[in-house]
Amino acid sequence: MPKRTSEPKKNVKKRKDIILEIKGRNKDKEKKTKNFTFLYFIIAIVAIFLIHSYLSFRSEIKTVPYSEFKTLISQNKVANLLIDAEKVQGTFTGEDGKQVKFVTSRVEDPDLVKDLQKSNVQFSGSFENKLLRIIIEWVLPFAIIILIWNLLMRRMGGAPSSVLNFGKSRGKIYGEDEIKITFSDVAGVDEAKEELQEIIEYLRYPQKFLDLGGKIPKGILLVGPPGTGKTLLAKAVAGEAKVPFFSMSGSDFVEMFVGVGASRVRDLFSQAQQKAPCIIFIDELDALGKARGMNPLSSHDEREQTLNQLLAEMDGFDTKTGVIIVAATNRPEILDPALLRSGRFDRHVLVDRPDINGREAILKVHVKNVKLGTDVDISVIAARTPGFVGADLANLINEAALLAARKGKSSVMMEEFEEAIDRIIAGLEKKKRVMNKKEKEIVAYHETGHALMAEFLETSDPVHKISIIPRGISALGYTMQLPTEDRYLMTRTELIDRMCVLLGGRVAEEIIFHEISTGAQNDLARATDIARSMVKQYGMSDKLGHMTFEQERKPLFLDIPGSGAKDYSEETAREIDNEVRSIIEHAYTKVKTTLGSKNDLLVFVAKTLLEKESIDGEELRKMLKEYSEGGHGNQSR
């Protein structure tokens, strides 16, 4: 026991020494700041004096003695005098006949007015406001210089008090009582919340871990797609633990000036040590922690220096002081390996897209302050929004509320939620777009082809809605399918069936019009991507065997295609192209055979769609049932 009690005393003493050292550095910085400010004001005063001198002597005004002034009066050479309490100004005729401006000091001369009247000199008196003159000539220029200085300092990114703030951390600091977000405000990421629970326990009761000799991870990396709630989760940890929260973005560190980013990293960790226990949160870590050496032309650039300083700071501080670093990124694959090693960001917490239960929980959190109608079913909305993340669901609820307000309703009904889902998925509805009769007919048969193939194939998702009302930028119509459950794997049959649904629109156009249009461009691109992935990535080609032909280099959580070099021969590339073409041709033949035998049904549904412009899934299945019961055989699922 004595050994256990002495150890914390050493830590406390060490911590006090660190705080005293930091305070000393801060005093030095404040001293430098004062010196710089004093020097700036000296320069400003000199500049104002020079400006004032220039304004005073910019015009040619001759100073004459008072005796010479009296002589000029007697010679009738003086005109237009202005007399004030200190001086006399006017003009006199020179020897060359030109008018010369002059000024002379005024003396006590009781005969001055008589002499002026005797020589018929025009004169007038004036009273000068000295305070106004001081303001115009001294105070106003001084204020303008201070204003320009303030603007320059703010533009450079620091506080206006000192240019030294340019290298200080830009992080937002939230006090322990400022963050009101808790785990009750975060839903759909239960596994991530459990992973972070021990961080909260450590920040609340650190001695429990120290007594057992345990060490909390220095860095926790939240990874996941955009909008899943990584930043919200980090704030909830600070809100639960009731500790200060430092929030910065990775791009806030990097500047065009060398050394600024490293200085900001040092300042951030210095402030965090003073306010421990606390949490440092770095959002978009990939902007700062990209792997070094990726750009050989700038191996010693500012970003890499900033990253080196971050690595050094993470090695230098002790978690016993209560400083926890949390970072978030959606591109963990490009981070520097030194950031991910043990002792740095060694714990990775996945914040993935929510499943149907998670979406329902997220919707319940966001609808707390929304007036819902009696027909709103949260579970149905969750089922109709597969792939939506937390940010998408929050946007969905906001869009529905705006639509209800636009219509003058007192509550948000299910109709608004349906319209909001269509708007987010397919884009803004454009009912006023004028389409000629021929194009509208092509779109109707195209979308009917998609819908019928989706209903005929056993493994495809059921149709939710068909519409030929233009939406978004280029969508002239759409067929919406909704999965009955969340899926994480797909079989070869399901992939081919999905290709068949995509090709259904092109085949329908060919059957009815014996001509094809450009409307299937996106369908063909998606079908080709599926076929190529089947061959190159999934090993689903009978001819090429169970192997892949290209390393996957695209980001884990972003839909950005990779750009890797080929690691196979030209002959293999030719075989890959042949296999992709074969799979697409097989699916195209299957669709043509299926829709060709249902020509009457295709015409019937397309004409109904032309008339109504929109058909929901239940109505479509009812039409198929009536068609099959009319003696045409069983054509529905």
TORSE-205047 format. One line per 2 residues: their letters; for each residue x, y negated, z of C-alpha. Coordinates in Angstrom, 1 decimal. Layout:
A) X Y Z ~ ...
END
This chain:
MP) 0.0 0.0 0.0 ~ 2.7 -2.6 0.7
KR) 4.2 -2.1 -2.7 ~ 0.7 -2.6 -4.3
TS) 0.2 -5.9 -2.4 ~ 3.6 -7.2 -3.2
EP) 3.2 -6.8 -7.0 ~ 0.3 -9.2 -7.4
KK) 2.3 -11.8 -5.4 ~ 5.2 -11.6 -7.9
NV) 2.7 -12.0 -10.7 ~ 1.1 -15.0 -9.1
KK) 4.5 -16.6 -8.5 ~ 5.4 -15.9 -12.1
RK) 2.2 -17.3 -13.3 ~ 2.7 -20.5 -11.3
DI) 6.1 -20.9 -12.8 ~ 4.7 -20.6 -16.3
IL) 2.0 -23.1 -15.5 ~ 4.5 -25.6 -14.1
EI) 6.7 -25.1 -17.2 ~ 3.7 -25.7 -19.5
KG) 2.8 -28.9 -17.5 ~ 6.4 -30.1 -17.9
RN) 6.2 -29.6 -21.7 ~ 2.9 -31.5 -21.8
KD) 4.4 -34.4 -19.9 ~ 7.3 -34.5 -22.4
KE) 4.7 -34.6 -25.2 ~ 2.8 -37.4 -23.5
KK) 6.0 -39.3 -23.0 ~ 6.8 -39.0 -26.7
TK) 3.3 -40.0 -27.5 ~ 3.6 -43.2 -25.5
NF) 7.0 -44.0 -27.1 ~ 5.5 -43.5 -30.6
TF) 2.4 -45.6 -29.8 ~ 4.6 -48.5 -28.4
LY) 6.9 -48.4 -31.5 ~ 3.8 -48.5 -33.8
FI) 2.4 -51.6 -32.0 ~ 5.8 -53.4 -32.2
IA) 5.8 -52.8 -36.0 ~ 2.2 -53.9 -36.3
IV) 2.9 -57.2 -34.4 ~ 5.9 -58.0 -36.7
AI) 3.7 -57.2 -39.8 ~ 1.0 -59.6 -38.6
FL) 3.5 -62.3 -37.9 ~ 5.0 -62.0 -41.4
IH) 1.5 -62.1 -42.9 ~ 0.6 -65.2 -40.9
SY) 3.8 -66.9 -41.9 ~ 3.2 -66.1 -45.5
LS) -0.4 -67.4 -45.3 ~ 0.9 -70.6 -43.6
FR) 3.6 -71.4 -46.1 ~ 2.3 -69.9 -49.3
SE) 1.3 -73.4 -50.6 ~ 3.8 -76.3 -51.2
IK) 3.0 -78.8 -48.4 ~ 5.6 -81.5 -47.8
TV) 6.3 -82.6 -44.2 ~ 7.0 -86.4 -43.9
PY) 8.0 -88.5 -40.9 ~ 5.4 -90.8 -39.5
SE) 7.4 -93.9 -40.4 ~ 7.5 -92.8 -44.1
FK) 3.7 -92.2 -43.9 ~ 3.2 -95.8 -42.8
TL) 5.3 -97.0 -45.6 ~ 3.3 -95.0 -48.1
IS) 0.1 -96.6 -46.8 ~ 1.5 -100.1 -47.2
QN) 2.5 -99.2 -50.8 ~ -1.1 -98.0 -51.5
KV) 0.1 -94.5 -52.5 ~ -1.9 -92.5 -49.9
AN) -5.3 -91.0 -50.6 ~ -7.8 -88.5 -49.1
LL) -6.6 -88.3 -45.5 ~ -7.8 -85.7 -43.0
ID) -7.1 -86.7 -39.4 ~ -7.3 -84.4 -36.4
AE) -6.0 -84.5 -32.9 ~ -2.5 -83.2 -33.8
KV) -1.7 -84.0 -37.4 ~ -2.6 -86.0 -40.5
QG) -3.0 -84.3 -43.8 ~ -3.5 -85.8 -47.3
TF) -1.9 -86.6 -50.6 ~ 0.3 -89.3 -51.9
TG) 1.5 -90.4 -55.4 ~ 5.1 -89.4 -56.0
ED) 7.7 -91.2 -58.1 ~ 6.8 -89.1 -61.1
GK) 3.1 -90.0 -60.7 ~ 2.1 -86.5 -59.5
QV) -0.1 -86.0 -56.4 ~ 1.9 -84.4 -53.6
KF) 0.3 -82.7 -50.5 ~ 1.8 -83.8 -47.2
VT) 1.4 -83.4 -43.5 ~ 2.7 -85.5 -40.6
SR) 2.4 -85.4 -36.9 ~ 0.0 -87.8 -35.4
VE) 1.3 -90.4 -32.8 ~ -0.5 -92.9 -30.7
DP) -0.9 -95.8 -33.2 ~ -3.9 -98.1 -32.5
DL) -3.2 -100.0 -35.8 ~ -3.6 -96.8 -38.0
VK) -7.3 -97.3 -38.8 ~ -6.8 -101.0 -39.5
DL) -4.0 -100.3 -41.9 ~ -6.0 -97.6 -43.7
QK) -9.0 -99.9 -44.1 ~ -6.8 -102.7 -45.3
SN) -5.3 -100.4 -48.1 ~ -8.8 -99.0 -48.9
VQ) -7.6 -95.4 -48.1 ~ -10.4 -92.8 -47.8
FS) -10.0 -90.9 -44.5 ~ -12.1 -88.6 -42.3
GS) -11.7 -86.8 -39.0 ~ -12.0 -83.1 -38.2
FE) -12.3 -80.9 -35.1 ~ -10.6 -77.5 -35.5
NK) -11.9 -74.5 -33.4 ~ -8.6 -73.0 -32.1
LL) -10.3 -69.8 -30.9 ~ -11.8 -69.1 -34.3
RI) -8.4 -69.8 -35.9 ~ -6.7 -67.4 -33.6
II) -9.3 -64.7 -34.3 ~ -8.9 -65.1 -38.0
EW) -5.2 -65.3 -38.2 ~ -4.1 -62.9 -35.4
VL) -6.9 -60.7 -34.0 ~ -8.5 -59.8 -37.3
PF) -5.3 -58.5 -39.0 ~ -4.4 -56.6 -35.9
AI) -7.8 -54.9 -35.8 ~ -7.6 -54.0 -39.5
II) -4.2 -52.3 -38.9 ~ -5.5 -50.4 -35.9
LI) -8.5 -49.2 -38.0 ~ -6.2 -48.0 -40.8
WN) -4.0 -46.2 -38.3 ~ -7.0 -44.5 -36.8
LL) -8.2 -43.3 -40.2 ~ -4.8 -42.0 -41.2
MR) -4.5 -40.0 -38.0 ~ -8.0 -38.5 -38.3
RM) -7.3 -37.6 -42.0 ~ -4.1 -35.8 -40.9
GG) -6.2 -33.6 -38.6 ~ -5.1 -34.8 -35.1
AP) -6.6 -37.1 -32.5 ~ -6.1 -40.7 -33.3
SS) -4.0 -41.2 -30.2 ~ -0.9 -39.6 -31.6
VL) 0.5 -38.0 -34.7 ~ 1.9 -35.2 -32.5
NF) -1.6 -33.8 -32.3 ~ -1.2 -32.7 -35.9
GK) 0.6 -29.6 -34.5 ~ -1.9 -28.9 -31.8
SR) -4.5 -26.2 -31.9 ~ -7.8 -27.0 -33.6
GK) -9.7 -24.3 -31.7 ~ -13.1 -25.1 -30.1
IY) -13.0 -24.5 -26.4 ~ -16.3 -23.4 -24.8
GE) -16.5 -23.5 -21.0 ~ -17.7 -20.4 -19.1
DE) -21.2 -21.9 -18.7 ~ -21.5 -23.3 -22.2
IK) -22.0 -20.0 -24.0 ~ -25.6 -18.8 -23.4
IT) -25.3 -15.8 -25.8 ~ -25.4 -12.4 -24.1
FS) -25.8 -8.8 -25.3 ~ -29.5 -9.2 -25.2
DV) -29.2 -11.5 -28.2 ~ -27.3 -8.9 -30.2
AG) -29.1 -5.9 -31.7 ~ -28.4 -3.2 -34.2
VD) -24.7 -2.6 -33.1 ~ -25.1 -0.5 -30.0
EA) -21.9 1.4 -30.6 ~ -19.8 -1.8 -30.9
KE) -21.4 -3.1 -27.7 ~ -20.4 0.0 -25.8
EL) -16.8 -0.4 -27.1 ~ -16.7 -3.9 -25.8
QE) -18.3 -3.2 -22.5 ~ -15.0 -2.3 -20.8
II) -13.5 -5.7 -21.9 ~ -16.3 -7.4 -19.9
EY) -15.6 -5.2 -16.9 ~ -11.9 -6.0 -17.1
LR) -12.5 -9.8 -17.2 ~ -15.0 -9.6 -14.3
YP) -13.1 -7.1 -12.1 ~ -9.5 -6.9 -13.3
QK) -8.2 -5.4 -10.0 ~ -10.2 -2.2 -10.6
FL) -8.0 -1.5 -13.6 ~ -4.8 -2.8 -12.1
DL) -5.1 -0.5 -9.1 ~ -5.2 2.5 -11.4
GG) -2.3 1.3 -13.5 ~ -4.5 0.8 -16.6
KI) -3.8 -1.8 -19.2 ~ -6.5 -3.3 -21.4
PK) -5.8 -3.6 -25.1 ~ -4.2 -6.9 -26.1
GI) -6.1 -7.3 -29.3 ~ -9.5 -6.1 -30.5
LL) -10.3 -6.2 -34.2 ~ -13.9 -6.4 -35.3
VG) -14.3 -5.1 -38.8 ~ -17.4 -4.9 -41.0
PP) -19.2 -6.4 -43.9 ~ -20.1 -10.1 -43.9
GT) -23.1 -11.1 -41.9 ~ -23.2 -8.1 -39.5
GK) -22.7 -10.2 -36.4 ~ -19.0 -10.0 -35.6
TL) -18.7 -13.6 -34.4 ~ -22.0 -13.4 -32.5
LA) -20.7 -10.2 -30.8 ~ -17.4 -12.0 -29.7
KA) -19.4 -14.9 -28.2 ~ -21.7 -12.4 -26.4
VA) -18.6 -10.8 -24.8 ~ -17.6 -14.3 -23.5
GE) -21.2 -15.0 -22.4 ~ -21.4 -11.7 -20.5
AK) -18.0 -12.1 -18.8 ~ -18.5 -15.8 -18.0
VP) -15.1 -16.9 -19.1 ~ -13.8 -19.7 -21.4
FF) -13.9 -18.9 -25.1 ~ -11.4 -20.2 -27.7
SM) -12.8 -20.1 -31.2 ~ -10.7 -20.6 -34.3
SG) -10.7 -19.6 -38.0 ~ -7.6 -18.0 -39.6
SD) -7.5 -20.9 -42.1 ~ -7.3 -23.5 -39.3
FV) -3.7 -22.5 -38.6 ~ -2.3 -22.7 -42.1
EM) -1.4 -26.2 -43.4 ~ 0.7 -27.5 -46.3
FV) 3.3 -28.8 -43.9 ~ 5.9 -26.3 -42.8
GV) 5.9 -25.4 -39.1 ~ 2.4 -26.8 -38.3
GA) 0.7 -23.4 -38.2 ~ 3.3 -21.9 -35.9
SR) 3.0 -25.0 -33.6 ~ -0.7 -24.5 -33.5
VR) -0.4 -20.8 -32.5 ~ 2.0 -21.8 -29.7
DL) -0.4 -24.5 -28.5 ~ -3.4 -22.1 -28.6
FS) -1.7 -19.5 -26.4 ~ -0.4 -22.2 -24.1
QA) -3.9 -23.5 -23.5 ~ -5.2 -20.0 -23.1
QQ) -2.6 -19.1 -20.4 ~ -3.7 -22.2 -18.4
KA) -7.4 -21.3 -18.6 ~ -7.0 -17.5 -18.0
PC) -9.0 -15.3 -17.8 ~ -10.4 -16.2 -21.2
II) -11.0 -14.9 -24.7 ~ -9.2 -16.1 -27.9
FI) -11.4 -15.4 -30.9 ~ -9.8 -15.7 -34.4
DE) -12.4 -15.5 -37.2 ~ -11.4 -14.5 -40.8
LD) -8.1 -13.0 -39.6 ~ -7.2 -12.0 -43.2
AL) -6.6 -15.7 -44.0 ~ -3.7 -15.7 -41.6
GK) -2.7 -12.0 -41.3 ~ -2.3 -11.0 -44.9
AR) 0.5 -8.5 -45.4 ~ 3.9 -10.1 -45.8
GM) 5.7 -9.6 -49.1 ~ 2.6 -9.5 -51.2
NP) 3.7 -12.7 -53.0 ~ 7.4 -12.2 -53.8
LS) 7.7 -15.8 -55.1 ~ 7.0 -17.3 -51.7
SH) 8.3 -14.8 -49.2 ~ 9.1 -17.6 -46.6
DE) 6.0 -19.7 -47.0 ~ 4.1 -21.4 -44.2
RE) 1.5 -18.6 -43.8 ~ 4.1 -16.0 -43.1
QT) 5.8 -18.3 -40.6 ~ 2.5 -18.7 -38.8
LN) 1.9 -14.9 -38.8 ~ 5.4 -14.3 -37.4
QL) 4.6 -16.7 -34.6 ~ 1.3 -15.0 -33.9
LA) 3.1 -11.6 -33.7 ~ 5.7 -13.1 -31.3
EM) 3.0 -14.6 -29.1 ~ 1.1 -11.4 -28.9
DG) 4.3 -9.6 -27.8 ~ 5.1 -12.3 -25.3
FD) 2.0 -12.6 -23.1 ~ 0.8 -10.1 -20.5
TK) -2.8 -8.9 -20.4 ~ -2.6 -9.0 -16.6
TG) -3.1 -12.8 -16.9 ~ -6.5 -12.1 -18.3
VI) -6.1 -13.3 -21.9 ~ -7.9 -11.1 -24.4
IV) -7.6 -11.7 -28.2 ~ -10.5 -10.8 -30.4
AA) -10.4 -11.1 -34.1 ~ -12.8 -10.5 -37.0
TN) -12.3 -9.6 -40.6 ~ -14.1 -8.0 -43.5
RP) -10.9 -7.0 -45.3 ~ -8.8 -4.9 -42.9
EI) -7.0 -3.2 -45.7 ~ -4.9 -6.3 -46.6
LD) -3.8 -7.0 -43.0 ~ -0.1 -6.8 -42.2
PA) 0.8 -3.4 -40.6 ~ 2.6 -5.2 -37.8
LL) -0.7 -6.7 -36.7 ~ -2.4 -3.3 -36.4
RS) 0.3 -1.4 -34.5 ~ 0.0 -0.4 -30.9
GR) 0.3 -3.3 -28.5 ~ -1.3 -5.8 -30.8
FD) -4.7 -5.3 -32.6 ~ -4.7 -1.6 -31.8
RH) -8.4 -1.2 -31.1 ~ -10.7 -1.4 -34.1
VL) -14.4 -1.8 -33.5 ~ -16.7 -1.2 -36.6
VD) -19.6 -3.5 -36.9 ~ -21.4 -1.8 -39.7
RP) -24.7 -2.5 -41.6 ~ -27.6 -1.5 -39.3
DI) -29.8 1.5 -40.0 ~ -33.6 1.4 -40.0
NG) -33.7 1.4 -36.1 ~ -31.1 -1.3 -36.0
RE) -32.9 -3.5 -38.5 ~ -36.1 -3.2 -36.4
AI) -34.2 -4.2 -33.3 ~ -32.6 -7.2 -35.0
LK) -36.0 -8.3 -36.4 ~ -37.5 -8.2 -32.9
VH) -34.7 -10.5 -31.7 ~ -35.3 -13.0 -34.4
VK) -39.1 -13.1 -34.3 ~ -39.2 -14.1 -30.6
NV) -40.0 -17.7 -31.5 ~ -42.0 -17.1 -34.6
KL) -45.8 -17.0 -34.6 ~ -46.7 -13.6 -36.2
GT) -50.0 -12.7 -37.7 ~ -52.0 -9.6 -36.6
DV) -51.1 -7.6 -39.7 ~ -47.3 -7.9 -39.3
DI) -45.6 -4.6 -38.7 ~ -41.9 -4.9 -37.9
SV) -41.2 -1.3 -38.6 ~ -42.6 -1.6 -42.1
IA) -40.4 -4.7 -42.8 ~ -37.4 -2.8 -41.5
AR) -38.1 0.1 -43.8 ~ -38.4 -2.3 -46.8
TP) -35.1 -4.0 -46.2 ~ -32.4 -1.2 -46.7
GF) -28.9 -2.6 -46.8 ~ -29.8 -5.9 -45.1
VG) -27.4 -7.1 -42.5 ~ -28.3 -9.3 -39.5
AD) -27.8 -12.6 -41.4 ~ -30.0 -11.4 -44.2
LA) -32.8 -10.4 -41.7 ~ -32.5 -13.8 -40.0
NL) -32.8 -15.5 -43.4 ~ -35.8 -13.3 -44.3
IN) -37.7 -14.4 -41.2 ~ -36.9 -18.0 -41.8
EA) -38.0 -17.8 -45.5 ~ -41.3 -16.2 -44.4
AL) -41.9 -18.9 -41.9 ~ -41.2 -21.6 -44.5
LA) -43.6 -20.0 -46.9 ~ -46.3 -19.9 -44.3
AR) -45.8 -23.5 -43.4 ~ -45.9 -24.5 -47.1
KG) -49.3 -22.8 -47.4 ~ -50.6 -24.5 -44.3
KS) -51.0 -21.3 -42.2 ~ -51.0 -21.2 -38.4
SV) -49.0 -17.9 -38.3 ~ -46.7 -15.9 -40.5
MM) -48.6 -13.0 -42.2 ~ -47.3 -9.8 -43.8
EE) -47.9 -11.4 -47.2 ~ -45.2 -14.0 -46.5
FE) -42.8 -11.4 -45.4 ~ -43.4 -9.4 -48.6
EA) -42.9 -12.5 -50.7 ~ -39.7 -13.4 -48.8
ID) -38.3 -9.9 -49.4 ~ -38.9 -10.3 -53.2
RI) -37.4 -13.7 -53.2 ~ -34.2 -12.6 -51.5
IA) -33.8 -9.4 -53.6 ~ -34.9 -10.6 -57.0
GL) -34.6 -14.4 -56.7 ~ -37.1 -17.3 -56.9
EK) -40.3 -16.6 -58.8 ~ -40.6 -18.7 -62.0
KK) -44.3 -18.5 -63.0 ~ -44.0 -21.6 -65.2
RV) -41.3 -20.1 -67.5 ~ -42.9 -19.7 -71.0
MN) -42.2 -16.4 -72.8 ~ -43.6 -15.6 -76.2
KK) -45.9 -12.7 -76.5 ~ -43.4 -10.3 -78.1
EK) -40.8 -10.8 -75.4 ~ -43.3 -10.4 -72.7
EI) -44.5 -7.1 -74.3 ~ -40.9 -5.8 -74.5
VA) -40.3 -6.7 -70.8 ~ -43.6 -4.9 -69.8
YH) -42.6 -1.6 -71.6 ~ -39.0 -1.9 -70.3
ET) -40.1 -2.1 -66.6 ~ -42.8 0.6 -67.2
GH) -40.0 2.9 -68.4 ~ -38.1 2.3 -65.2
AL) -41.1 2.9 -63.0 ~ -42.3 6.1 -64.7
MA) -38.9 7.7 -64.6 ~ -38.7 6.8 -60.9
EF) -42.0 8.5 -60.3 ~ -41.3 11.6 -62.5
LE) -37.9 12.5 -60.9 ~ -38.0 14.4 -57.6
TS) -34.9 12.9 -56.1 ~ -35.4 9.2 -57.0
DP) -36.8 6.6 -54.5 ~ -40.5 5.8 -54.9
VH) -41.6 2.6 -56.7 ~ -42.6 -0.2 -54.4
KI) -43.5 -2.9 -57.0 ~ -43.3 -3.6 -60.7
SI) -43.4 -7.2 -62.0 ~ -42.9 -9.0 -65.3
IP) -42.8 -12.4 -63.6 ~ -39.4 -14.0 -64.2
RG) -37.2 -14.4 -61.1 ~ -33.8 -15.7 -60.4
IS) -31.3 -16.8 -63.0 ~ -31.8 -14.1 -65.7
AL) -34.3 -11.5 -64.5 ~ -37.3 -11.4 -66.8
GY) -38.9 -8.6 -64.7 ~ -38.0 -6.0 -62.1
TM) -38.9 -2.6 -60.7 ~ -38.4 -2.4 -57.0
QL) -37.7 1.0 -55.4 ~ -37.6 1.5 -51.6
PT) -35.9 4.5 -50.0 ~ -37.9 6.6 -47.6
ED) -34.9 6.9 -45.3 ~ -31.3 5.7 -44.9
RY) -28.9 7.7 -47.0 ~ -25.1 8.1 -46.6
LM) -24.4 10.8 -49.2 ~ -25.6 11.5 -52.7
TR) -25.6 14.7 -54.7 ~ -24.7 15.1 -58.4
TE) -28.4 15.6 -59.2 ~ -29.4 12.4 -57.4
LI) -26.7 10.4 -59.2 ~ -27.9 11.6 -62.6
DR) -31.5 10.9 -61.7 ~ -30.5 7.4 -60.7
MC) -28.9 7.0 -64.1 ~ -32.1 8.2 -65.7
VL) -34.1 5.6 -63.9 ~ -31.7 2.9 -65.1
LG) -31.9 4.1 -68.7 ~ -35.7 4.4 -68.7
GR) -36.2 0.8 -69.8 ~ -33.9 1.1 -72.9
VA) -35.6 4.4 -73.9 ~ -39.1 2.9 -73.5
EE) -38.2 0.0 -75.8 ~ -36.8 2.5 -78.4
II) -39.9 4.7 -78.3 ~ -42.5 2.0 -78.6
FH) -40.7 -0.6 -80.9 ~ -38.1 1.6 -82.6
EI) -35.7 -1.2 -81.7 ~ -33.6 -2.1 -78.7
ST) -33.0 -5.5 -77.0 ~ -30.4 -7.1 -74.8
GA) -32.6 -6.7 -71.7 ~ -30.8 -3.4 -70.7
QN) -27.4 -5.0 -70.4 ~ -27.3 -4.8 -66.6
DL) -28.9 -1.3 -66.6 ~ -26.2 0.0 -68.9
AR) -23.4 -1.5 -66.8 ~ -24.7 0.1 -63.6
AT) -25.3 3.5 -65.3 ~ -21.7 3.4 -66.8
DI) -20.3 2.6 -63.3 ~ -22.1 5.6 -61.8
AR) -20.9 8.0 -64.6 ~ -17.3 6.7 -64.4
SM) -17.3 7.1 -60.6 ~ -18.6 10.6 -60.9
VK) -15.6 11.5 -63.1 ~ -12.8 9.5 -61.6
QY) -13.7 9.4 -57.9 ~ -16.1 12.1 -57.0
GM) -14.7 15.0 -59.0 ~ -18.1 15.9 -60.5
SD) -16.8 16.6 -64.0 ~ -16.9 20.3 -65.1
KL) -14.2 19.7 -67.7 ~ -11.7 17.7 -65.7
GH) -12.2 19.6 -62.5 ~ -12.2 18.7 -58.8
MT) -9.8 15.9 -58.7 ~ -9.6 12.1 -58.7
FE) -7.7 10.0 -61.2 ~ -7.3 6.6 -59.5
QE) -6.6 5.4 -56.0 ~ -9.4 3.2 -54.7
RK) -8.1 -0.3 -54.2 ~ -11.2 -2.3 -53.8
PL) -12.0 -3.9 -50.4 ~ -13.7 -1.7 -47.9
FL) -16.6 -4.0 -47.1 ~ -16.8 -6.2 -50.2
DI) -18.2 -5.3 -53.6 ~ -15.1 -6.6 -55.5
PG) -13.7 -4.1 -58.1 ~ -10.1 -3.0 -57.5
SG) -7.4 -3.8 -60.0 ~ -5.0 -0.9 -59.7
AK) -2.7 0.4 -62.5 ~ -3.5 3.7 -64.1
DY) -1.7 6.7 -62.6 ~ -2.7 9.2 -65.4
SE) -1.8 9.7 -69.0 ~ -3.4 8.3 -72.1
ET) -4.6 11.7 -73.0 ~ -6.4 12.1 -69.6
AR) -7.9 8.6 -70.1 ~ -9.3 9.7 -73.4
EI) -10.8 12.8 -71.7 ~ -12.3 10.6 -69.0
DN) -14.0 8.4 -71.5 ~ -15.4 11.4 -73.3
EV) -16.8 12.9 -70.1 ~ -18.3 9.5 -69.1
RS) -19.9 9.3 -72.5 ~ -21.2 12.9 -72.2
II) -22.8 12.3 -68.9 ~ -24.6 9.2 -70.1
EH) -25.7 10.9 -73.3 ~ -27.1 13.8 -71.3
AY) -29.1 11.4 -69.0 ~ -30.3 9.4 -72.1
TK) -31.5 12.6 -73.8 ~ -33.4 13.7 -70.6
VK) -35.1 10.3 -70.3 ~ -36.1 10.3 -74.0
TT) -37.6 13.8 -73.8 ~ -39.5 12.9 -70.6
LG) -41.0 9.6 -71.8 ~ -41.5 10.8 -75.3
SK) -44.0 13.4 -74.1 ~ -45.8 10.7 -72.0
ND) -46.3 8.2 -74.8 ~ -50.0 7.6 -74.0
LL) -49.2 7.1 -70.3 ~ -46.4 4.6 -71.1
VF) -48.8 2.5 -73.2 ~ -51.5 2.7 -70.6
VA) -49.4 1.5 -67.7 ~ -47.6 -1.2 -69.8
KT) -50.9 -2.7 -71.0 ~ -52.1 -2.8 -67.4
LL) -48.9 -4.5 -66.3 ~ -49.3 -7.1 -69.2
EK) -52.8 -7.9 -67.9 ~ -52.0 -8.1 -64.1
ES) -48.3 -9.1 -64.4 ~ -47.6 -7.3 -61.1
ID) -48.4 -3.7 -59.9 ~ -47.6 -2.3 -56.5
GE) -46.4 1.2 -55.9 ~ -49.7 2.6 -54.5
EL) -51.6 1.2 -57.5 ~ -49.2 2.8 -59.9
RK) -49.5 6.2 -58.2 ~ -53.2 5.9 -58.3
ML) -53.1 5.3 -62.0 ~ -50.8 8.4 -62.5
KE) -53.2 10.5 -60.5 ~ -56.2 9.3 -62.6
YS) -54.3 10.0 -65.7 ~ -53.4 13.6 -64.7
EG) -56.9 14.3 -63.6 ~ -58.2 13.1 -66.9
GH) -57.0 16.3 -68.5 ~ -53.4 15.3 -69.5
GN) -51.7 17.6 -67.0 ~ -49.9 16.9 -63.8
QS) -47.6 14.0 -64.5 ~ -46.9 12.6 -61.0
R) -44.7 13.9 -58.4
END
